[in-house]
Structure formats: structure tokens, C-alpha cells
Amino acid sequence: MMNTLELAAHGPVIPVIVLDRVADAVPLARALVAGGVRVLEVTLRTPAALACIEAIARDVPEAIVGAGTIRSAADARAAKAAGSLFGVSPGYASEVGTACRDAGLPLLPGVATASEVMAAQADGLQFLKFFPATAAGGIPMLKALGGPFPDVVFCPTGGITPETAPQFLALSNVLVCGGSWLTPADAVAAGDWDRITQLARAATALRA
């Protein structure tokens, strides 16, 4: 089973992907991989999400596809069954962590407070998603968390842009950041895969 820390080795940005049509899943994944982005978080926010994950896992083996917005044990089991290699949750609950462990699904759990960091750490998790990053205090909050939690590293997600991402990535306790800007809804709707490849290339270069 993958250690979620391995995700950070594949580039500075993990795209947060919302897909409404299964037909878009494989070309989108191929466009991102072509731009150097291999780790893909497909959020469980639409009815098509699990089928999209299954299609990517089957047809784009170069991609490392995971499921975002895991909120329950049922979500964890369904994500694993669809072929997810990792899971991401918006917050942290022990029952979700247990379900992911039981399913063999490495979890990147969301936290926004020191108490949530402690709860995740108590369950053996050291690499955490800081969400919603901008609304929850952004860079000052991450710097503050670095004091009492020098052994914890983060993937800030939520409200981050190509302009602000380098500032987050410059922090010693930030390994990668999550961003929805790599897969704009209008580009996906139009099938503008070249644009998405260009955005992926630019994201890959953020930490040169």
C-alpha cells in the first residue's frame, strides 16, 4: 500500500478534479499526464465520479488516481473498489481513517485546526491536507501550526491560485498544494485538452 508521502514526489500540485461526464475522464487524465501531472484527485462530488475513477485507473496507467471528498466508510470502500490508489477527505474523523485502513486506501485527511491535527496524529497520520487553506488562515496559519507540530507536513488546498501557490510551496511544512485551476470547468466542458496540458506544465514548473 502506498504511503501518501509518495504523492509529493510527483510534482508540486495535485489537481482537484470535478467531473460530470465519464467521457471526459480519460482524455482529461491523459492531458494532465502529458503536462507532467500524474497524481489526480477526482472528487466524489458528482454521480459520475466513481465511474470516472474506474475509467482512469483502467485506461491511464501512468496516472496515480485517487478519490477526494471521502466523508464516510462507504465512500472509502467505493473509492477503493473503483480503483483509487489513495483517498482525500475534507475533514478528519476516526471512523473514516479506520475505514480507509481496513480498505487498504492510503488517506490524506483534511484538517483546519490544531485539535484536528492532533486527532489525525493520534491515528498515525503525519501528512495532512490543510483545508480550506485560504479561508482557514492561509500561510500565517500554516506557519503557526509549524511551531507545535514540527513533525507534520501539509498539502494546503482551497482558494490557492497559480499566483499564490509558490508562496505556500515555499513553506518548510508544505510538500505540495491542491488546486482546481488545472482543470477549469469551461475547458473540460469544451474538451480543450491542450489548454489543460498547458496548465499542467505551468503547475509542474512552480517548484523548479
N, C-alpha and C positions, 0 to 999 in steps of 0.2 A: 504493500500500500504506500502510495506517495506521501511524503512529508510536504505539507503545504509550503514550507520554506523553499522547496524546489521551484515553486511557481515564480519566485522572484528572479531566478536565474535566466528567465526567458525574455526579459525586457522590462522597461520601467513603467509600462502602463498596461492594465488589464481592462479591456473594453467591457462595459456594462451594456448588454445587448437585450433589446426588446423586439421580439419577432411575432408578427401576426399571421404570417403565411409560411407554411412549411416549405413552399417552393423557393423561398428566399434564403433558407438556412445554408445550404451547401455553397451557392455562389458567394454569399456573404463571407462565410468562413474561408473560402479559397482566396477571396480578395484581401482579407486581413492577413492570412499566412503569407501571401505574396508580398505584402508590405513589411514582413518581419515580425508580425504579432501572432504568436502561437497559442497563448493562453486566452481562452474565450469564456466569459461568464454569460450564459444565457439565462435571463431571469424568468422565474416561474410566475410571470405576471399576465400571461395570456393563455388561452386554451390550447394554442399550438405549441407551447414551449417544449413540452416533453417530446413531442414528435420531432421538433427541430433539433433537440439534443441528440436524439436517436439517429437522425439523418447525418448530422455532422460526425458523430462517433463512427458511423459506418462508412461514410464516403470521403471523409477528410482525415485520414490517419495522422497527418502531420500536426493537426490541431490537438491541443490539450483542452478538452471541453468540460466545463463544469456548470452546475446549476446554481443560480442566485435566487434570492428571496425564499430560502428554505425556512419555514416557520413552524414545522411540525414534524413528528416522527414519520407520518405518512408521506410528507414531501421528501424526506431523506430517502425513504425506501423507493419511492417512484423515480427519484433522480438517479439513484444507483441502477435501477432496473433499465433505465433509458440509456445508460452508457456513460453517465457522468463520472469523471475521474476525480472531482472534488466538489465540495459544496460551499456556498457562501450564505450567511444568514444576516438579516438586517440588525438583529439584536442577539442576545445570548440567553438561552435557558438550558438548564442542565439536562432536561429530557431530550432536547434536540441534540445536544452533544452526545448523549448516550446512544440515541438512535443512529447517529452518524457512525459512531464507533462500531455499533452492532452490525451496521450495514457495510462496513468497510469503506466508508466515504470520508476522506480527509476533510475537515471543516475549517474554514476561515470565518470565524464568528464576528458579528458586529458588536461594538461597544461604543459608548459615548461618555461614560463616567468612570471615575476611579473604582467605584463599587463593582461595576460591570467587568472591569479589567481583573479585579480580584476574584470574581466568580469564575471567569474563564480560566484564570491561572490555577485556581483550585481544582479544576478538572483537567489540568495538564496542558493547557493551550497557551502558547507564547507568541504566536504570530496572529495579530488581530486586525480586523477591519475597523477603522475609525469612521463611524457613520452617524449622522450626516456631517461630513467633515467641516464644511464651511459654517453651517448653522450651529454646530456644536462647539465652536471656538477656534477652529482652524489651526493655524500654525502656533499661536500662543498656547492653545490647549495642549497640543502635542508636545511642545517644549516643557510645559508644566508636568505632564504625565511622565516625561523622561526622568524627572527627579526621583520619585518614589518607585518607578518601575524601569530601572536601567536594563533589565533583562528581557523586556518586552519590545517587540518591533511591530510596526503598523503598516497597513495599506489604507490610507485615507481615501474615502470615496464620498461623493456627494457635493456638487457645486464646484468641482475643480475644472478648470479650463486649461487649454494649451498654454495660456499666458501665466497662470498661477502654478501649474504642475511643477516646473523646475524649482520653485521656492519650497514646495513640500518635499520634493525629492532630495533637496539639499540637507534636510534634517537627518541627524545621525540615527534616529529611531524609525525612519521611514525607508522601507525597501522598495516598494512600488506604490503606485496610486491607481485608483479605478476611475474610469471616465466614460461618459456616454457620448462624448463628442466624436469618437471614432466612427460611430455608426448613426449619423443623423437620419431622422425618420424620413425626410424628403429624399435623401439619397437611396435609402433602402426601397422606398415606395417606387422610385423611378428606375431601380435596377442599375444605378450609377456605380458600378463596382470599381471602376477606375478611380473615382473620387475617394472611395473608401480605402483603396490601396495607398493612395497618396497620403491620406490622413494617418494611416498606419505607419508609413515610412517616417512621417514627421514625428509621430509619437515615439517611435523607436530611437530617434535621434535626440530625444530630450535629455537623455543622460549619456552623452558621448564620451 
